Amino acid sequence: MLEIPPELQKAAEFHGHLCPGLAIGYRVGILARKELGLTRSEDEELVAIVENDSCAVDAIQFITGATFGKGNLIFQDHGLQAYTFIERNSGKQVRIELKADAFKEKSDNLTKIREKINNDLPLSEDEKAVMQKFREDSLKTMIEAPDDELFNVKQVNITIPEKAHIYSSVKCSKCGLMVMETRARVKNKKFYCIPCWEEELKTG
């Protein structure tokens, strides 16, 4: 019986389900806290730069306390299982990368099964069993394997992002909604939100 760590279980309640991707973020978050000597971030003392928008990021938000709402979770759309953490007070920085061979696929059929899933095609009972076994094995690996088998941990030195700013809002002259002034567009001395501005460009 696989023992699920309490923090991972709570992350699963936040995320909605337990899966290997969520477990990646859990392990990354725990490792980042250990490397930087931190507990969960209450404010912006920890910055997390994530390079994908997978399930893992929900666990990272839950485990580290770096969130989009606080402005200390920064998304870079690189499609990489790579995560950089910065502790503002000490300046310590660490990049954690999932190793390419962390999950050892046991079936040549997995690629074809994923293609069927992505195309909303029904799976056979055998294919469902193969995918379920892979998920179970991957989850077990991600929970139980040593850090050095799963991740590359690198010390880095990048420019520390500025803290989040609170900006004033202005009223869009077309839809009437309030828009952050730094995102507003101006035409004929009128403010527009980005969607309305794009409509204005289409209509001339």
Order of alpha helices (4+ residues) and beta strands (2+ residues): alpha-alpha-beta-alpha-beta-beta-beta-alpha-alpha-alpha-beta-beta-beta-beta-beta-alpha
